[in-house]
Amino acid sequence: MKVSDRTYFALKRLHSLTGVVPIGLFLLEHFLTNSFAVQGPAAFDKAAGDMAAIPYVVLIEAFGIWLPILFHMVLGVLIATTAQANVGKHGFAANWQYTLQRLSGLVLVLYIVYHTWSTRFSGEYLSSVSAYDYVRQHLSNPAVFAFY
């Protein structure tokens, strides 16, 4: 299916916007909540519990985080896999940057899917008594730690 230049331009702008605004704001919140871990298990568990207690948290996550990230990922993969990088023909720095940006995006897709599943939706996490203990145990696996 061929999209018009105008539609393609709008989709790329929306792709950029979803990468900066909802994902950027979520990342800042994520860093803030995780920073409570340096104060110990009780502080981290309280911060995680406070986030989980926000009214309509699932709807907020679905429309403010998951859908924008899903849109950004799907469109990003389409852009990355249909891009015409010419690193083989021309070794200019900009060509390498273009290629490496798309490659890092594909790696991030794998990381985000794994991280989200293992620390938000897995049965082990959902049945854990302490978010801090779950994350500590999760990161004690050398392969998981290396991947992170």
OpenMM code with the backbone's topology and positions (N, CA, C; nanometers):
from openmm import Vec3, app, unit

residues = "MET LYS VAL SER ASP ARG THR TYR PHE ALA LEU LYS ARG LEU HIS SER LEU THR GLY VAL VAL PRO ILE GLY LEU PHE LEU LEU GLU HIS PHE LEU THR ASN SER PHE ALA VAL GLN GLY PRO ALA ALA PHE ASP LYS ALA ALA GLY ASP MET ALA ALA ILE PRO TYR VAL VAL LEU ILE GLU ALA PHE GLY ILE TRP LEU PRO ILE LEU PHE HIS MET VAL LEU GLY VAL LEU ILE ALA THR THR ALA GLN ALA ASN VAL GLY LYS HIS GLY PHE ALA ALA ASN TRP GLN TYR THR LEU GLN ARG LEU SER GLY LEU VAL LEU VAL LEU TYR ILE VAL TYR HIS THR TRP SER THR ARG PHE SER GLY GLU TYR LEU SER SER VAL SER ALA TYR ASP TYR VAL ARG GLN HIS LEU SER ASN PRO ALA VAL PHE ALA PHE TYR".split()
positions = [
    Vec3(0.0846, -0.1179, 0.0000),
    Vec3(0.0000, 0.0000, 0.0000),
    Vec3(0.0890, 0.1239, 0.0000),
    Vec3(0.0638, 0.2108, -0.0887),
    Vec3(0.1396, 0.3351, -0.1008),
    Vec3(0.0661, 0.4465, -0.0276),
    Vec3(0.1368, 0.5129, 0.0625),
    Vec3(0.0759, 0.6263, 0.1319),
    Vec3(0.1236, 0.7546, 0.0667),
    Vec3(0.0404, 0.8552, 0.0748),
    Vec3(0.0761, 0.9830, 0.0145),
    Vec3(0.1904, 1.0472, 0.0929),
    Vec3(0.2590, 1.1387, 0.0280),
    Vec3(0.3687, 1.2105, 0.0933),
    Vec3(0.3185, 1.2865, 0.2150),
    Vec3(0.1995, 1.3412, 0.2037),
    Vec3(0.1409, 1.4187, 0.3137),
    Vec3(0.1111, 1.3277, 0.4345),
    Vec3(0.0545, 1.2096, 0.4081),
    Vec3(0.0245, 1.1132, 0.5151),
    Vec3(0.1538, 1.0642, 0.5786),
    Vec3(0.2541, 1.0327, 0.4946),
    Vec3(0.3829, 0.9867, 0.5450),
    Vec3(0.4465, 1.0927, 0.6340),
    Vec3(0.4419, 1.2175, 0.5919),
    Vec3(0.4965, 1.3277, 0.6712),
    Vec3(0.4247, 1.3372, 0.8054),
    Vec3(0.2918, 1.3285, 0.8047),
    Vec3(0.2138, 1.3365, 0.9285),
    Vec3(0.2455, 1.2193, 1.0211),
    Vec3(0.2586, 1.0996, 0.9652),
    Vec3(0.2918, 0.9829, 1.0466),
    Vec3(0.4297, 0.9962, 1.1098),
    Vec3(0.5257, 1.0471, 1.0340),
    Vec3(0.6608, 1.0654, 1.0899),
    Vec3(0.6611, 1.1700, 1.2003),
    Vec3(0.5811, 1.2748, 1.1856),
    Vec3(0.5726, 1.3766, 1.2913),
    Vec3(0.5058, 1.3185, 1.4162),
    Vec3(0.4007, 1.2402, 1.3967),
    Vec3(0.3336, 1.1750, 1.5084),
    Vec3(0.4264, 1.0730, 1.5746),
    Vec3(0.5073, 1.0063, 1.4951),
    Vec3(0.6065, 0.9130, 1.5480),
    Vec3(0.7053, 0.9870, 1.6377),
    Vec3(0.7531, 1.1005, 1.5918),
    Vec3(0.8459, 1.1807, 1.6721),
    Vec3(0.7785, 1.2303, 1.7999),
    Vec3(0.6562, 1.2771, 1.7870),
    Vec3(0.5832, 1.3283, 1.9033),
    Vec3(0.5617, 1.2202, 2.0088),
    Vec3(0.5216, 1.1004, 1.9665),
    Vec3(0.4995, 0.9929, 2.0646),
    Vec3(0.6300, 0.9460, 2.1266),
    Vec3(0.7407, 0.9676, 2.0585),
    Vec3(0.8701, 0.9314, 2.1158),
    Vec3(0.9169, 1.0299, 2.2211),
    Vec3(0.8703, 1.1524, 2.2129),
    Vec3(0.9168, 1.2559, 2.3047),
    Vec3(0.8194, 1.2787, 2.4206),
    Vec3(0.6939, 1.3033, 2.3906),
    Vec3(0.6009, 1.3480, 2.4948),
    Vec3(0.5556, 1.2345, 2.5870),
    Vec3(0.4695, 1.1414, 2.5432),
    Vec3(0.4239, 1.0429, 2.6421),
    Vec3(0.5355, 0.9503, 2.6892),
    Vec3(0.6218, 0.9067, 2.5965),
    Vec3(0.7288, 0.8155, 2.6360),
    Vec3(0.8314, 0.8884, 2.7221),
    Vec3(0.8642, 1.0103, 2.6866),
    Vec3(0.9592, 1.0881, 2.7658),
    Vec3(0.9080, 1.1171, 2.9057),
    Vec3(0.7814, 1.1545, 2.9161),
    Vec3(0.7233, 1.1803, 3.0482),
    Vec3(0.7187, 1.0523, 3.1316),
    Vec3(0.6805, 0.9409, 3.0689),
    Vec3(0.6790, 0.8140, 3.1406),
    Vec3(0.8190, 0.7768, 3.1881),
    Vec3(0.9193, 0.7969, 3.1043),
    Vec3(1.0555, 0.7626, 3.1428),
    Vec3(1.1006, 0.8439, 3.2640),
    Vec3(1.0667, 0.9723, 3.2676),
    Vec3(1.0998, 1.0548, 3.3840),
    Vec3(1.0311, 1.0029, 3.5099),
    Vec3(0.9027, 0.9686, 3.4985),
    Vec3(0.8303, 0.9124, 3.6132),
    Vec3(0.8912, 0.7802, 3.6549),
    Vec3(0.9279, 0.6975, 3.5605),
    Vec3(0.9862, 0.5660, 3.5868),
    Vec3(1.1181, 0.5815, 3.6631),
    Vec3(1.2022, 0.6739, 3.6192),
    Vec3(1.3288, 0.6997, 3.6892),
    Vec3(1.3032, 0.7508, 3.8308),
    Vec3(1.2050, 0.8392, 3.8462),
    Vec3(1.1732, 0.8928, 3.9782),
    Vec3(1.1285, 0.7814, 4.0730),
    Vec3(1.0335, 0.6999, 4.0289),
    Vec3(0.9846, 0.5912, 4.1134),
    Vec3(1.0976, 0.4945, 4.1466),
    Vec3(1.1778, 0.4574, 4.0476),
    Vec3(1.2873, 0.3634, 4.0721),
    Vec3(1.3957, 0.4216, 4.1615),
    Vec3(1.4074, 0.5530, 4.1653),
    Vec3(1.5106, 0.6137, 4.2497),
    Vec3(1.4846, 0.5898, 4.3983),
    Vec3(1.3616, 0.5565, 4.4342),
    Vec3(1.3311, 0.5261, 4.5740),
    Vec3(1.3995, 0.3987, 4.6203),
    Vec3(1.4475, 0.3171, 4.5288),
    Vec3(1.5161, 0.1925, 4.5647),
    Vec3(1.6423, 0.2200, 4.6464),
    Vec3(1.7057, 0.3351, 4.6266),
    Vec3(1.8275, 0.3654, 4.7034),
    Vec3(1.7963, 0.3913, 4.8499),
    Vec3(1.6687, 0.4167, 4.8811),
    Vec3(1.6275, 0.4376, 5.0201),
    Vec3(1.5854, 0.3074, 5.0866),
    Vec3(1.5876, 0.1970, 5.0127),
    Vec3(1.5580, 0.0668, 5.0693),
    Vec3(1.4265, 0.0090, 5.0216),
    Vec3(1.4028, -0.1168, 5.0616),
    Vec3(1.2833, -0.1891, 5.0160),
    Vec3(1.1514, -0.1211, 5.0525),
    Vec3(1.1394, -0.0711, 5.1734),
    Vec3(1.0124, -0.0116, 5.2161),
    Vec3(0.9783, 0.1121, 5.1323),
    Vec3(1.0775, 0.1972, 5.1067),
    Vec3(1.0535, 0.3190, 5.0281),
    Vec3(1.0162, 0.2847, 4.8842),
    Vec3(1.0851, 0.1864, 4.8255),
    Vec3(1.0555, 0.1480, 4.6876),
    Vec3(0.9164, 0.0857, 4.6785),
    Vec3(0.8853, -0.0053, 4.7708),
    Vec3(0.7538, -0.0694, 4.7684),
    Vec3(0.6419, 0.0326, 4.7887),
    Vec3(0.6667, 0.1338, 4.8737),
    Vec3(0.5662, 0.2383, 4.8942),
    Vec3(0.5464, 0.3192, 4.7659),
    Vec3(0.6568, 0.3557, 4.7009),
    Vec3(0.6474, 0.4331, 4.5761),
    Vec3(0.5752, 0.3523, 4.4689),
    Vec3(0.6078, 0.2244, 4.4567),
    Vec3(0.5403, 0.1396, 4.3574),
    Vec3(0.3929, 0.1238, 4.3931),
    Vec3(0.3630, 0.1088, 4.5212),
    Vec3(0.2239, 0.0974, 4.5659),
    Vec3(0.1456, 0.2250, 4.5421),
    Vec3(0.2104, 0.3393, 4.5649),
    Vec3(0.1434, 0.4682, 4.5398),
    Vec3(0.1085, 0.4839, 4.3919),
    Vec3(0.1985, 0.4416, 4.3044),
    Vec3(0.1707, 0.4497, 4.1604),
    Vec3(0.0555, 0.3561, 4.1238),
    Vec3(0.0555, 0.2367, 4.1807),
    Vec3(-0.0495, 0.1388, 4.1500),
    Vec3(-0.1852, 0.1819, 4.2046),
    Vec3(-0.1864, 0.2685, 4.3051),
    Vec3(-0.3111, 0.3115, 4.3688),
    Vec3(-0.3756, 0.4324, 4.3005),
    Vec3(-0.3119, 0.4864, 4.1985),
    Vec3(-0.3703, 0.6008, 4.1274),
    Vec3(-0.5031, 0.5571, 4.0656),
    Vec3(-0.6088, 0.6356, 4.0849),
    Vec3(-0.7378, 0.5991, 4.0239),
    Vec3(-0.7252, 0.5844, 3.8718),
    Vec3(-0.7868, 0.4806, 3.8199),
    Vec3(-0.7872, 0.4521, 3.6756),
    Vec3(-0.6467, 0.4309, 3.6189),
    Vec3(-0.5571, 0.3766, 3.7019),
    Vec3(-0.4181, 0.3607, 3.6597),
    Vec3(-0.4066, 0.2756, 3.5332),
    Vec3(-0.4888, 0.1729, 3.5195),
    Vec3(-0.4802, 0.0873, 3.4003),
    Vec3(-0.5197, 0.1656, 3.2752),
    Vec3(-0.6232, 0.2482, 3.2847),
    Vec3(-0.6625, 0.3300, 3.1692),
    Vec3(-0.5556, 0.4342, 3.1360),
    Vec3(-0.4998, 0.4941, 3.2392),
    Vec3(-0.3935, 0.5932, 3.2186),
    Vec3(-0.2735, 0.5271, 3.1515),
    Vec3(-0.2363, 0.4082, 3.2007),
    Vec3(-0.1239, 0.3363, 3.1397),
    Vec3(-0.1564, 0.2975, 2.9957),
    Vec3(-0.2776, 0.2475, 2.9733),
    Vec3(-0.3144, 0.2002, 2.8394),
    Vec3(-0.3105, 0.3133, 2.7373),
    Vec3(-0.3743, 0.4251, 2.7692),
    Vec3(-0.3840, 0.5338, 2.6710),
    Vec3(-0.2675, 0.6328, 2.6772),
    Vec3(-0.1999, 0.6398, 2.7909),
    Vec3(-0.0901, 0.7357, 2.8040),
    Vec3(0.0473, 0.6764, 2.7841),
    Vec3(0.0566, 0.5414, 2.7936),
    Vec3(0.1883, 0.4781, 2.7819),
    Vec3(0.1875, 0.3675, 2.6758),
    Vec3(0.1048, 0.2648, 2.6977),
    Vec3(0.1112, 0.1465, 2.6114),
    Vec3(0.0762, 0.1762, 2.4664),
    Vec3(-0.0342, 0.2450, 2.4406),
    Vec3(-0.0718, 0.2741, 2.3019),
    Vec3(0.0295, 0.3654, 2.2314),
    Vec3(0.0755, 0.4748, 2.2961),
    Vec3(0.1784, 0.5555, 2.2294),
    Vec3(0.3072, 0.4772, 2.2030),
    Vec3(0.3491, 0.3930, 2.2995),
    Vec3(0.4701, 0.3141, 2.2781),
    Vec3(0.4477, 0.2126, 2.1669),
    Vec3(0.3325, 0.1474, 2.1666),
    Vec3(0.3023, 0.0501, 2.0619),
    Vec3(0.3021, 0.1170, 1.9242),
    Vec3(0.2369, 0.2331, 1.9134),
    Vec3(0.2369, 0.3073, 1.7872),
    Vec3(0.3796, 0.3416, 1.7461),
    Vec3(0.4578, 0.3931, 1.8414),
    Vec3(0.5950, 0.4340, 1.8145),
    Vec3(0.6788, 0.3138, 1.7703),
    Vec3(0.6598, 0.2004, 1.8381),
    Vec3(0.7356, 0.0803, 1.8034),
    Vec3(0.6989, 0.0287, 1.6640),
    Vec3(0.5698, 0.0143, 1.6377),
    Vec3(0.5265, -0.0427, 1.5099),
    Vec3(0.5712, 0.0464, 1.3942),
    Vec3(0.5463, 0.1742, 1.4048),
    Vec3(0.5879, 0.2639, 1.2978),
    Vec3(0.7402, 0.2697, 1.2881),
    Vec3(0.8081, 0.2685, 1.4020),
    Vec3(0.9541, 0.2694, 1.4014),
    Vec3(1.0132, 0.1471, 1.3333),
    Vec3(0.9554, 0.0298, 1.3605),
    Vec3(1.0020, -0.0924, 1.2945),
    Vec3(0.9766, -0.0835, 1.1447),
    Vec3(0.8594, -0.0326, 1.1057),
    Vec3(0.8316, -0.0165, 0.9618),
    Vec3(0.9309, 0.0782, 0.8958),
    Vec3(0.9594, 0.1884, 0.9614),
    Vec3(1.0547, 0.2852, 0.9066),
    Vec3(1.1935, 0.2222, 0.8984),
    Vec3(1.2341, 0.1546, 1.0061),
    Vec3(1.3687, 0.0966, 1.0111),
    Vec3(1.3877, -0.0148, 0.9087),
    Vec3(1.2849, -0.0956, 0.8885),
    Vec3(1.3002, -0.2091, 0.7975),
    Vec3(1.2775, -0.1729, 0.6512),
    Vec3(1.2213, -0.0567, 0.6245),
    Vec3(1.2031, -0.0148, 0.4851),
    Vec3(1.2999, 0.0968, 0.4459),
    Vec3(1.3842, 0.1358, 0.5402),
    Vec3(1.4801, 0.2440, 0.5132),
    Vec3(1.5825, 0.1976, 0.4103),
    Vec3(1.6334, 0.2921, 0.3359),
    Vec3(1.7340, 0.2613, 0.2354),
    Vec3(1.8669, 0.3242, 0.2765),
    Vec3(1.9306, 0.2590, 0.3728),
    Vec3(2.0610, 0.3075, 0.4184),
    Vec3(2.1641, 0.2763, 0.3113),
    Vec3(2.2551, 0.3674, 0.2907),
    Vec3(2.3572, 0.3464, 0.1881),
    Vec3(2.4972, 0.3486, 0.2490),
    Vec3(2.5100, 0.2828, 0.3642),
    Vec3(2.6401, 0.2786, 0.4312),
    Vec3(2.7412, 0.2047, 0.3453),
    Vec3(2.6949, 0.1010, 0.2742),
    Vec3(2.7844, 0.0241, 0.1877),
    Vec3(2.8427, 0.1067, 0.0741),
    Vec3(2.7648, 0.1996, 0.0210),
    Vec3(2.8099, 0.2833, -0.0900),
    Vec3(2.8909, 0.4032, -0.0417),
    Vec3(2.8416, 0.4659, 0.0653),
    Vec3(2.9038, 0.5879, 0.1156),
    Vec3(2.9249, 0.5730, 0.2657),
    Vec3(3.0460, 0.5881, 0.3110),
    Vec3(3.0770, 0.5699, 0.4520),
    Vec3(3.0720, 0.6978, 0.5331),
    Vec3(2.9867, 0.7924, 0.4921),
    Vec3(2.9782, 0.9182, 0.5644),
    Vec3(2.9233, 0.8947, 0.7055),
    Vec3(2.9640, 0.9796, 0.7980),
    Vec3(2.9196, 0.9658, 0.9375),
    Vec3(2.7677, 0.9715, 0.9487),
    Vec3(2.7041, 1.0582, 0.8732),
    Vec3(2.5582, 1.0703, 0.8802),
    Vec3(2.4899, 0.9400, 0.8376),
    Vec3(2.5465, 0.8696, 0.7406),
    Vec3(2.4894, 0.7417, 0.6982),
    Vec3(2.5007, 0.6378, 0.8097),
    Vec3(2.6143, 0.6366, 0.8767),
    Vec3(2.6325, 0.5445, 0.9891),
    Vec3(2.5389, 0.5797, 1.1036),
    Vec3(2.5238, 0.7084, 1.1317),
    Vec3(2.4323, 0.7504, 1.2379),
    Vec3(2.2901, 0.7077, 1.2065),
    Vec3(2.2484, 0.7240, 1.0844),
    Vec3(2.1149, 0.6851, 1.0385),
    Vec3(2.0930, 0.5352, 1.0619),
    Vec3(2.1892, 0.4553, 1.0203),
    Vec3(2.1793, 0.3102, 1.0343),
    Vec3(2.1831, 0.2678, 1.1806),
    Vec3(2.2746, 0.3234, 1.2574),
    Vec3(2.2866, 0.2853, 1.3987),
    Vec3(2.1651, 0.3287, 1.4804),
    Vec3(2.1040, 0.4413, 1.4443),
    Vec3(1.9834, 0.4853, 1.5140),
    Vec3(1.8714, 0.3832, 1.4943),
    Vec3(1.8553, 0.3368, 1.3727),
    Vec3(1.7502, 0.2382, 1.3456),
    Vec3(1.7818, 0.1042, 1.4104),
    Vec3(1.9070, 0.0633, 1.4104),
    Vec3(1.9467, -0.0614, 1.4760),
    Vec3(1.9237, -0.0532, 1.6266),
    Vec3(1.9595, 0.0592, 1.6878),
    Vec3(1.9380, 0.0748, 1.8322),
    Vec3(1.7886, 0.0750, 1.8644),
    Vec3(1.7069, 0.1291, 1.7763),
    Vec3(1.5622, 0.1253, 1.7961),
    Vec3(1.5088, -0.0166, 1.7964),
    Vec3(1.5589, -0.1000, 1.7054),
    Vec3(1.5150, -0.2397, 1.7011),
    Vec3(1.5573, -0.3150, 1.8270),
    Vec3(1.6775, -0.2876, 1.8763),
    Vec3(1.7235, -0.3505, 2.0013),
    Vec3(1.6362, -0.3028, 2.1177),
    Vec3(1.6027, -0.1750, 2.1190),
    Vec3(1.5170, -0.1217, 2.2253),
    Vec3(1.3777, -0.1831, 2.2243),
    Vec3(1.3253, -0.2163, 2.1078),
    Vec3(1.1953, -0.2835, 2.1005),
    Vec3(1.2025, -0.4147, 2.1787),
    Vec3(1.3077, -0.4928, 2.1538),
    Vec3(1.3239, -0.6199, 2.2254),
    Vec3(1.3362, -0.5963, 2.3758),
    Vec3(1.4180, -0.4974, 2.4133),
    Vec3(1.4383, -0.4680, 2.5549),
    Vec3(1.3075, -0.4245, 2.6220),
    Vec3(1.2359, -0.3325, 2.5615),
    Vec3(1.1137, -0.2792, 2.6228),
    Vec3(1.0077, -0.3870, 2.6368),
    Vec3(0.9925, -0.4715, 2.5350),
    Vec3(0.8940, -0.5798, 2.5442),
    Vec3(0.9320, -0.6745, 2.6587),
    Vec3(1.0585, -0.7141, 2.6654),
    Vec3(1.1025, -0.8046, 2.7728),
    Vec3(1.0876, -0.7387, 2.9099),
    Vec3(1.1364, -0.6175, 2.9225),
    Vec3(1.1335, -0.5471, 3.0516),
    Vec3(0.9897, -0.5259, 3.0989),
    Vec3(0.9030, -0.4833, 3.0091),
    Vec3(0.7637, -0.4593, 3.0461),
    Vec3(0.6959, -0.5887, 3.0885),
    Vec3(0.7185, -0.6940, 3.0118),
    Vec3(0.6563, -0.8218, 3.0477),
    Vec3(0.7071, -0.8697, 3.1835),
    Vec3(0.8377, -0.8703, 3.2022),
    Vec3(0.8936, -0.9315, 3.3231),
    Vec3(0.8718, -0.8484, 3.4487),
    Vec3(0.8562, -0.7167, 3.4353),
    Vec3(0.8422, -0.6338, 3.5556),
    Vec3(0.7048, -0.5703, 3.5710),
    Vec3(0.6090, -0.6100, 3.4872),
    Vec3(0.4753, -0.5533, 3.5018),
    Vec3(0.3648, -0.6564, 3.4835),
    Vec3(0.3839, -0.7525, 3.3927),
    Vec3(0.2755, -0.8426, 3.3575),
    Vec3(0.3007, -0.9897, 3.3887),
    Vec3(0.4231, -1.0280, 3.4221),
    Vec3(0.4495, -1.1698, 3.4466),
    Vec3(0.3777, -1.2153, 3.5739),
    Vec3(0.3429, -1.3420, 3.5758),
    Vec3(0.2758, -1.3981, 3.6940),
    Vec3(0.3608, -1.3877, 3.8186),
    Vec3(0.4919, -1.4046, 3.8029),
    Vec3(0.5818, -1.3936, 3.9183),
    Vec3(0.5748, -1.2541, 3.9801),
    Vec3(0.5776, -1.1523, 3.8947),
    Vec3(0.5706, -1.0156, 3.9466),
    Vec3(0.4348, -0.9885, 4.0113),
    Vec3(0.3290, -1.0275, 3.9417),
    Vec3(0.1943, -0.9984, 3.9914),
    Vec3(0.1638, -1.0687, 4.1233),
    Vec3(0.2285, -1.1827, 4.1480),
    Vec3(0.2034, -1.2548, 4.2727),
    Vec3(0.3084, -1.2252, 4.3794),
    Vec3(0.4035, -1.1384, 4.3491),
    Vec3(0.5083, -1.1085, 4.4479),
    Vec3(0.4535, -1.0194, 4.5592),
    Vec3(0.5077, -1.0389, 4.6775),
    Vec3(0.4664, -0.9597, 4.7933),
    Vec3(0.5358, -0.8235, 4.7916),
    Vec3(0.6604, -0.8227, 4.7441),
    Vec3(0.7408, -0.7000, 4.7446),
    Vec3(0.7964, -0.6751, 4.6050),
    Vec3(0.7671, -0.5587, 4.5493),
    Vec3(0.8221, -0.5222, 4.4183),
    Vec3(0.9741, -0.5138, 4.4261),
    Vec3(1.0246, -0.4620, 4.5362),
    Vec3(1.1693, -0.4493, 4.5549),
    Vec3(1.2361, -0.5869, 4.5509),
    Vec3(1.1813, -0.6817, 4.6266),
    Vec3(1.2395, -0.8157, 4.6306),
    Vec3(1.2310, -0.8834, 4.4941),
    Vec3(1.1197, -0.8626, 4.4243),
    Vec3(1.1066, -0.9215, 4.2912),
    Vec3(1.2140, -0.8664, 4.1975),
    Vec3(1.2306, -0.7357, 4.1942),
    Vec3(1.3289, -0.6741, 4.1051),
    Vec3(1.4698, -0.7161, 4.1456),
    Vec3(1.4968, -0.7210, 4.2760),
    Vec3(1.6291, -0.7644, 4.3240),
    Vec3(1.6585, -0.9057, 4.2756),
    Vec3(1.5610, -0.9953, 4.2899),
    Vec3(1.5786, -1.1336, 4.2462),
    Vec3(1.5919, -1.1394, 4.0934),
    Vec3(1.5102, -1.0636, 4.0241),
    Vec3(1.5130, -1.0599, 3.8781),
    Vec3(1.6515, -1.0185, 3.8283),
    Vec3(1.7071, -0.9145, 3.8872),
    Vec3(1.8371, -0.8641, 3.8432),
    Vec3(1.9546, -0.9463, 3.8958),
    Vec3(1.9285, -1.0399, 3.9876),
    Vec3(2.0375, -1.1248, 4.0374),
    Vec3(2.0761, -1.2320, 3.9349),
    Vec3(1.9921, -1.2529, 3.8342),
    Vec3(2.0257, -1.3444, 3.7259),
    Vec3(2.1309, -1.2757, 3.6387),
    Vec3(2.2508, -1.3344, 3.6251),
    Vec3(2.3579, -1.2674, 3.5482),
    Vec3(2.3196, -1.2362, 3.4031),
    Vec3(2.2410, -1.3228, 3.3389),
    Vec3(2.2019, -1.2983, 3.1996),
    Vec3(2.1076, -1.1785, 3.1923),
    Vec3(2.0128, -1.1707, 3.2842),
    Vec3(1.9194, -1.0585, 3.2870),
    Vec3(1.9945, -0.9291, 3.3168),
    Vec3(2.0846, -0.9351, 3.4144),
    Vec3(2.1621, -0.8166, 3.4505),
    Vec3(2.2456, -0.7678, 3.3317),
    Vec3(2.3088, -0.8610, 3.2604),
    Vec3(2.3903, -0.8237, 3.1435),
    Vec3(2.3019, -0.7628, 3.0343),
    Vec3(2.1836, -0.8184, 3.0132),
    Vec3(2.0919, -0.7671, 2.9127),
    Vec3(2.0481, -0.6252, 2.9483),
    Vec3(2.0214, -0.6019, 3.0766),
    Vec3(1.9820, -0.4681, 3.1195),
    Vec3(2.0989, -0.3725, 3.1042),
] * unit.nanometer
topology = app.Topology()
chain = topology.addChain("A")
for resn in residues:
    res = topology.addResidue(resn, chain)
    for name in ("N", "CA", "C"):
        topology.addAtom(name, app.Element.getBySymbol(name[0]), res)
